[in-house]
Amino acid sequence: MKVRTEARRDAILEVASQVFLEMGFERASIAEIVKRIGGSKSTIYGYFPSKESLFLAVAHAAGERHLAASIAEMQSYNGQDLEAALRSFSVRLLEFLCSAEAIAAHRMVMGEAGNSDIGTMFYEAGPKRGLVAVAELFERAIAHGQLRREDPWLMSQYFASMVNAEYQHRWFLKEAPPLKKAQIRQTAERAVGLFLRAFAQ
């Protein structure tokens, strides 16, 4: 009987992430992952029943690494300093979205989205989780009289678009120059300020 372990699962995810980013979803294969990590296809399938489920797990793990702590903070929000909470989340979101890992993943997904369900899978595993957490925070902020009574889900999408507006073009650059922490912080402050001027009560 084969024993599945978290360490082995994490190792598979790390190698799979590299393979997906280097080769794209369609060209990536379980065989290539096995070649790099060792073992057999049955070992991989013991953890993940398909290439699609493996990709979904890779996307989920990336979000957990970069945004889990921030999402947890938002989920615990109960009427405290709204501006500070949004700034904290915005900084972490921008740090992730501007990372080489995230840029490569978005390029890969956009390239494959017209040919398969990979775009939907990626959205459900990553961006949607963050949007839901933001929408739930906005719902509580509305209840505390801090935001106007608008649709929290739509507000979360407007907010995310504002946060990413200054740097979304980096996805289309061959080599995007690295950003300084001060740049990211200032961008987050501008986005949060703009959002609150539009929606604060």
C-alpha positions as CSV (number, residue, x, y, z in Angstrom):
1,M,0.0,0.0,0.0
2,K,1.4,3.4,-1.0
3,V,1.5,6.1,1.6
4,R,0.6,9.6,0.5
5,T,2.3,12.4,2.3
6,E,1.9,16.2,2.4
7,A,5.6,16.6,1.7
8,R,5.4,14.5,-1.5
9,R,2.2,16.4,-2.6
10,D,4.0,19.7,-2.1
11,A,7.0,18.5,-4.1
12,I,4.7,17.4,-6.9
13,L,3.0,20.8,-6.9
14,E,6.3,22.7,-7.0
15,V,7.6,20.7,-10.0
16,A,4.2,20.9,-11.7
17,S,4.2,24.6,-11.3
18,Q,7.5,24.9,-13.1
19,V,6.4,22.6,-15.9
20,F,3.1,24.5,-16.5
21,L,4.9,27.8,-16.5
22,E,7.6,26.6,-18.9
23,M,5.5,24.6,-21.3
24,G,1.9,25.9,-21.0
25,F,-1.1,23.8,-20.0
26,E,-1.6,21.9,-23.3
27,R,2.1,21.0,-23.8
28,A,2.7,20.2,-20.2
29,S,2.4,16.5,-19.4
30,I,2.3,14.2,-16.4
31,A,5.2,12.3,-18.0
32,E,7.3,15.4,-18.0
33,I,6.5,16.0,-14.3
34,V,7.4,12.4,-13.5
35,K,10.7,12.8,-15.4
36,R,11.7,15.7,-13.2
37,I,10.5,14.5,-9.9
38,G,10.9,10.7,-10.2
39,G,8.5,8.0,-9.4
40,S,5.7,7.0,-11.7
41,K,2.5,8.4,-13.3
42,S,0.5,6.3,-10.8
43,T,2.1,8.2,-8.0
44,I,1.0,11.5,-9.5
45,Y,-2.5,10.2,-10.1
46,G,-2.7,9.0,-6.6
47,Y,-2.7,12.6,-5.5
48,F,-4.3,14.2,-8.5
49,P,-6.7,12.3,-10.8
50,S,-6.1,14.4,-13.9
51,K,-3.8,17.1,-15.3
52,E,-6.7,19.6,-14.9
53,S,-7.0,18.8,-11.1
54,L,-3.2,19.2,-10.8
55,F,-3.3,22.6,-12.4
56,L,-6.2,23.6,-10.2
57,A,-4.1,22.6,-7.1
58,V,-1.1,24.5,-8.4
59,A,-3.2,27.7,-8.8
60,H,-4.8,27.2,-5.4
61,A,-1.4,26.7,-3.7
62,A,0.0,29.9,-5.3
63,G,-2.9,31.9,-3.9
64,E,-2.4,30.3,-0.5
65,R,1.3,31.2,-0.4
66,H,0.7,34.8,-1.4
67,L,-2.7,35.8,-0.2
68,A,-4.0,33.4,2.5
69,A,-2.9,35.6,5.4
70,S,-4.4,38.7,3.9
71,I,-7.7,36.9,3.1
72,A,-7.8,35.7,6.7
73,E,-7.3,39.3,7.9
74,M,-10.2,40.4,5.8
75,Q,-12.4,37.6,7.0
76,S,-11.8,38.7,10.6
77,Y,-12.7,42.3,9.8
78,N,-15.6,43.6,11.9
79,G,-15.7,47.4,11.6
80,Q,-12.1,48.3,12.4
81,D,-10.1,50.7,10.2
82,L,-11.4,50.0,6.8
83,E,-8.8,52.1,4.9
84,A,-5.9,50.3,6.7
85,A,-7.5,46.9,5.9
86,L,-7.8,47.7,2.2
87,R,-4.3,49.1,2.0
88,S,-2.8,46.0,3.6
89,F,-4.7,43.7,1.2
90,S,-3.9,45.9,-1.8
91,V,-0.1,45.8,-1.1
92,R,-0.1,42.0,-0.9
93,L,-2.3,41.6,-3.9
94,L,0.0,43.9,-6.0
95,E,3.1,42.1,-4.8
96,F,1.6,38.9,-6.0
97,L,0.2,40.1,-9.3
98,C,3.5,41.8,-10.2
99,S,5.6,38.8,-9.4
100,A,7.2,36.8,-12.3
101,E,5.2,33.7,-11.2
102,A,1.8,35.5,-11.5
103,I,2.6,37.2,-14.8
104,A,3.7,33.9,-16.3
105,A,0.6,32.1,-15.0
106,H,-1.8,34.8,-16.4
107,R,-0.1,34.7,-19.8
108,M,-0.4,30.9,-19.9
109,V,-4.1,30.9,-18.9
110,M,-5.0,33.7,-21.4
111,G,-3.2,31.7,-24.2
112,E,-5.2,28.5,-23.4
113,A,-8.5,30.0,-22.3
114,G,-10.1,29.9,-25.8
115,N,-9.3,26.2,-26.2
116,S,-10.3,24.7,-22.9
117,D,-11.9,25.3,-19.5
118,I,-8.5,26.2,-18.0
119,G,-9.5,29.8,-17.7
120,T,-12.6,29.0,-15.7
121,M,-10.6,26.6,-13.5
122,F,-7.9,29.2,-12.8
123,Y,-10.5,31.9,-12.0
124,E,-12.4,29.7,-9.6
125,A,-9.2,28.5,-7.8
126,G,-7.5,31.9,-7.6
127,P,-9.0,35.3,-8.4
128,K,-12.6,34.5,-7.4
129,R,-11.5,33.5,-3.9
130,G,-10.0,36.9,-3.3
131,L,-13.0,38.7,-4.8
132,V,-15.4,36.8,-2.5
133,A,-13.3,37.7,0.6
134,V,-13.3,41.4,-0.4
135,A,-17.1,41.3,-1.2
136,E,-17.8,39.8,2.3
137,L,-15.6,42.5,3.9
138,F,-17.6,45.2,2.0
139,E,-20.8,43.6,3.1
140,R,-19.7,44.0,6.7
141,A,-18.5,47.5,6.1
142,I,-21.9,48.5,4.7
143,A,-23.5,47.0,7.8
144,H,-21.3,49.3,9.9
145,G,-22.2,52.3,7.9
146,Q,-18.7,52.7,6.4
147,L,-19.7,52.2,2.7
148,R,-22.7,53.1,0.6
149,R,-25.3,50.4,0.1
150,E,-24.2,49.1,-3.3
151,D,-23.7,45.5,-4.5
152,P,-20.7,44.2,-2.6
153,W,-19.8,41.7,-5.3
154,L,-19.7,44.5,-8.0
155,M,-17.8,46.7,-5.6
156,S,-15.2,44.0,-5.1
157,Q,-14.6,43.8,-8.8
158,Y,-14.3,47.6,-9.2
159,F,-11.8,47.6,-6.3
160,A,-9.6,44.9,-7.7
161,S,-9.6,46.7,-11.1
162,M,-8.5,49.9,-9.4
163,V,-5.7,48.2,-7.5
164,N,-4.3,46.5,-10.6
165,A,-5.0,49.4,-13.0
166,E,-1.5,50.9,-13.0
167,Y,0.4,47.6,-13.6
168,Q,-1.9,45.4,-15.6
169,H,0.1,46.3,-18.7
170,R,3.1,44.4,-17.3
171,W,1.5,41.2,-18.4
172,F,2.2,42.2,-22.0
173,L,5.9,43.2,-21.6
174,K,8.7,40.8,-22.5
175,E,10.6,41.8,-19.4
176,A,8.8,43.9,-16.8
177,P,11.2,45.9,-14.6
178,P,11.0,45.0,-10.9
179,L,9.0,47.3,-8.7
180,K,10.2,48.8,-5.4
181,K,8.1,48.4,-2.3
182,A,7.5,52.1,-2.1
183,Q,6.0,52.1,-5.6
184,I,3.6,49.3,-4.7
185,R,2.7,51.0,-1.4
186,Q,2.0,54.3,-3.1
187,T,-0.1,52.5,-5.8
188,A,-2.1,50.7,-3.2
189,E,-2.8,54.0,-1.4
190,R,-3.9,55.7,-4.5
191,A,-6.3,52.8,-5.4
192,V,-7.8,52.6,-1.9
193,G,-8.2,56.4,-1.8
194,L,-10.0,56.5,-5.1
195,F,-12.3,53.6,-4.1
196,L,-13.2,55.2,-0.8
197,R,-13.9,58.6,-2.5
198,A,-16.4,56.7,-4.7
199,F,-18.0,54.4,-2.2
200,A,-17.4,55.6,1.4
201,Q,-20.5,56.6,3.4
